[in-house]
Amino acid sequence: MYRTNTCGELRLADAGREVTLAGWVQRVRKMGSMTFVDLRDRYGITQVVTNVERDAALQEAASHLGREFVVQVKGTVAERQSKNANIPTGDIEIIAHEINILNRSEVPPFTIEDDTDGGDDLRMRYRYLDLRRGAVRRNLELRHSMAFEIRRYLSEQGFLEVETPVLIKSTPEGARDFVVPSRMNPGQFYALPQSPQTFKQLLMVSGFDRYFQIVKCFRDEDLRADRQPEFTQIDCEMSFVDQEDVLQMFEGLVKHIFKYVKNIDFTDPFPRMTWADAMRLYGSDKPDTRFGMEFVELKPLTEGSGFSVMDSAEYVGAIVAPGCAGYTRKQLDELTEFVKRPQIGAKGMMWVKFEADGSIKSSVGKFFTDEQLRKWGEHAKANPGDLMLILCGATMTTRKQLCELRLEMGSRLGLRDPQKFSCLWIIDFPLFEWDEETQRFYAMHHPFTSPNPDDIDKLDTDTGAVRATAYDMVVNGNELGGGSIRIHDSELQDHMFRLLGLSEADAQYKFGFLMNAFKYGAPPHGGLAFGFDRFVAILAGLDSIRDTIAFPKNNSGRDMMIDAPAEIDRSQLEELSIDVVLPSAENESK
Amino acid sequence: MYRTNTCGELRLADAGREVTLAGWVQRVRKMGSMTFVDLRDRYGITQVVTNVERDAALQEAASHLGREFVVQVKGTVAERQSKNANIPTGDIEIIAHEINILNRSEVPPFTIEDDTDGGDDLRMRYRYLDLRRGAVRRNLELRHSMAFEIRRYLSEQGFLEVETPVLIKSTPEGARDFVVPSRMNPGQFYALPQSPQTFKQLLMVSGFDRYFQIVKCFRDEDLRADRQPEFTQIDCEMSFVDQEDVLQMFEGLVKHIFKYVKNIDFTDPFPRMTWADAMRLYGSDKPDTRFGMEFVELKPLTEGSGFSVMDSAEYVGAIVAPGCAGYTRKQLDELTEFVKRPQIGAKGMMWVKFEADGSIKSSVGKFFTDEQLRKWGEHAKANPGDLMLILCGATMTTRKQLCELRLEMGSRLGLRDPQKFSCLWIIDFPLFEWDEETQRFYAMHHPFTSPNPDDIDKLDTDTGAVRATAYDMVVNGNELGGGSIRIHDSELQDHMFRLLGLSEADAQYKFGFLMNAFKYGAPPHGGLAFGFDRFVAILAGLDSIRDTIAFPKNNSGRDMMIDAPAEIDRSQLEELSIDVVLPSAENESK
């Protein structure tokens, strides 16, 4: 027994008690004849005091404690003279009569404080010290609570958590698999799952009825900004359900989490928006609905002006930034530069200022009369003092650009408060995406997604217009999760494979065991998966998922702390019947 | 909405209600003008009835439903005439007025019943059908409940579940690692964790204080009877604790599980037994204490008889089988054959019968007087009617053989009831094991295990006698879990590495990042890990862990259902900068 109490629990009511605490030295302050030590553990910080009159040797020893030393303190709880209202233990201090150094510490490479002086690389290399910082640890505490509440809700709803295997089979579809050579089966490989999709569908065939799993998944992708090669999903599936059942169940889950983890009560049903509306109003299938500023289509109002930029455009769209008519030339130039950045790629931006005094200024004033511009304003419900920003071009491209501009304006106007949460469902996704390059359809979700029953007759005649029974949950502009009702009819599944250009042999090779399973009584079923890292990041108010993960990898898929991946012994390679074949210089220069 | 109720919930009180059920056809019975369909889902079985007077077409259709068809039934709940007391829904039946076939099924390759006619291979190949069997599904329901209760207990005790990475670094120590080639870092590999040992210790350095994780671990071993290449651990670690704190906490966990999952209340503390006592009394560090029959050492009583087999033996040990004096020649021969099997390897077995009438018979009667044998009996507390079985030879070898004999006798006498649970702690393990072949010490647990503080002065002088601060939880002869207090002092750790023959460079290469972390204030800490698959198996009363796992692998590490591992595309190999080098025929013939 190293301690009687943690560093976070003693209060004024404990005054007079003899206690033993253990923790890390956060700070040592010598003030005249007294030395104060802030002792820290996961639960809080408690002030320890020594004093030269009471014990000169102890006071001397305390003064020499280094930052991050691990110490055990025995002493008496006493009321503090100058209380600290900022911490829960701020009313008391421990008058020490014994301090034992349990372990020493070298000077850490950065300060262990919420605002640290450590750069990103240093923090990652010394992640075990970075995790001592409350700012990081709190994210992992939140993650723990969320995982627990997710399990509680789903268990109460009759879901069974079933562990699906990690060593599975490579399916050359979608993203790249990580593979694992099998020593016992030379020349053969396992693959790590990109998701337990097929296994959860097999569990439905098995009659498990309601399945979930909080599970690691793996994707060998070139890592973009906020992706990790290993990530965690909340994976769920239900039998004998239609879309409405699934939406109800998982809207309930999200509300449960907000309620029990963040103490936020969502009483109204989450809004539902069709994919088509989301694209039309926000240019995105994951709109940030914490603020309005929906798109307004101006094309009919701009026709025939002779302004070729607009006349030749397939689409002219605008947003109205409230109260921004006073924007300066410089501010407008900044926005123009913003949309012209290569990542966004607009050719230019037009604007109309509806001044508070009723006058109108516009970058396209020479092509349109005030009367015409006023009509635009009326159409867009712009008020005096508002600024209209306009982009034009090909429909889908321009919408995406306008989406970025809208988000930028939302940020500038402070409308994207990370502590405000706006949740909605996006429904009626298209079933297929047409790929110009390969001139074929791809499944937008995956090949097991069921078409909307109303659109089945269009499968062959108007393939691109067929809607999927697929849905996404969107929070604050992030896709929190998504799923679909699956095809359980093998004829319909064969039809889908044909439309996707998969031969029977291909389909059998890739999905054979699932197709075989479906011959033995597959129930109607559907489900979804949430990105757990993202879910935590959203509730933590973080932009990146990285600090929701205890030991993340960097953009090269490298763990800087343990220095992995690394070379392995030749004997290991031989046992595995593989060899390394490094790309030759010749190949590299191609 | 496919159903209003499940197949397990309707009762007499529901009589008269209009309901919709959905599920699988378990059985169809045509009896005169009535057809009965047993409809099954995860929750139970409900009888559906159709009748030619009410609806001839429906009755005809019902008669043609095949086994495992998926159907939806609409009908009225009615009281049954001949009730079935064996099932909770046995008081009612559904008078159907509509039956919709949702999906058909081919005839399954084995019967979907608790006692199936399917062999092992067939069950594994069609695991998704095997999982429909209540006998298998119930194990996974138990697993779910146990996982949930484990999380509940540990969360309530302030433990945080933290996910540690799956893609880590290979450490060429202990069992073989599974490795994962890194595409982005050609020639380099990740390894899958054999346990999160180093990460949990790093989390203690990070001040997480109480950590746990229910986590997949991986070991590329030649699979013995009951091992899986991927298995699940309940991994735990605590800071500022000594052994007593850890034992209390996790004894509490095990009691919590028994209480909330099996409704079994353990009120007394679990017994604790030193490793030395366990070896002396049971010849095993995981004794099955559901029954007594402890070893009795006879060596001092057998000295000088001139019976060379015993005189030359280092150890003579016996067990007393109560009430077995009446064993026939044949039964005794069977036991002799049992201990002489190559897996056990005894040279022979001796016996003494203490007959009910006070007479004595023995296989060694010509070397010992009745008086001498009677002394053996007194020493061993044998009663009239008991049978003494004796093995002799080298101490450790003979104890292991006698252990097997004891377990065999326990089984024969019905003393190993799978529904009775006997838990205990084994403590005071030796810190080191001496390996004759390499003439060096190995860490019995792992190199971070702390020596018993009382034995530290013996580290150099009597290395083999040093006890570890290590402990195992044993239930019914199975090691449920084990752990240790870790070394947190870097000088002591260096000392350990030296004793284990690790050079400083080796230690740095293998455990460098942990050693570095320990320089920054490592708290005293310790923990343990339970084998979760085994834990479930014990509570389910199963001998094997295989049916506690939804999709297990066979002894060649192969998933028979999805047929993994498998070959992968050449393009995948090239991207990963590896090639397959199959062992040549020449090598194979060596």
Interface residues (C-beta under 8 A of the other chain):
Chain A: M1 Y2 R3 T6 A22 G23 W24 R40 D41 R42 Y43 E68 F69 V70 L102 N103 R104 S105 E106 P108 Y126 R127 Y128 L129 L131 R132 R137 L140 E141 R143 H144 A147 F148 R151 R152 S155 L160 E161 V162 E163 T164 P165 V166 L167 I168 K169 S170 P172 R176 D177 F178 V179 V180 P181 S182 R183 M184 N185 P186 G187 Q188 F189 Y190 A191 L192 T198 F199 L202 L203 V205 S206 G207 F208 D209 K216 F218 D220 D222 L223 P229 E230 T232 F240 V241 D242 E244 D245 H488 D489 F513 A517 K519 Y520 G521 A522 P523 P524 I549 A550 F551 K553 S556 G557 R558 D559 M561 I562 D563 A564 P565 A566 E567 I568 D569 Q572 E574 E575 L576 S577 I578 D579 V580 V581 L582 P583
Chain B: M1 Y2 R3 T6 A22 G23 W24 R40 D41 R42 Y43 E68 F69 V70 L102 N103 R104 S105 E106 P108 Y126 R127 Y128 L129 L131 R132 R137 L140 E141 R143 H144 A147 F148 R151 R152 S155 L160 E161 V162 E163 T164 P165 V166 L167 I168 K169 S170 P172 R176 D177 F178 V179 V180 P181 S182 R183 M184 N185 P186 G187 Q188 F189 Y190 A191 L192 T198 F199 L202 L203 V205 S206 G207 F208 D209 K216 F218 D220 D222 L223 P229 E230 T232 F240 V241 D242 E244 D245 H488 D489 F513 A517 K519 Y520 G521 A522 P523 P524 I549 A550 F551 K553 S556 G557 R558 D559 M561 I562 D563 A564 P565 A566 E567 I568 D569 Q572 E574 E575 L576 S577 I578 D579 V580 V581 L582 P583
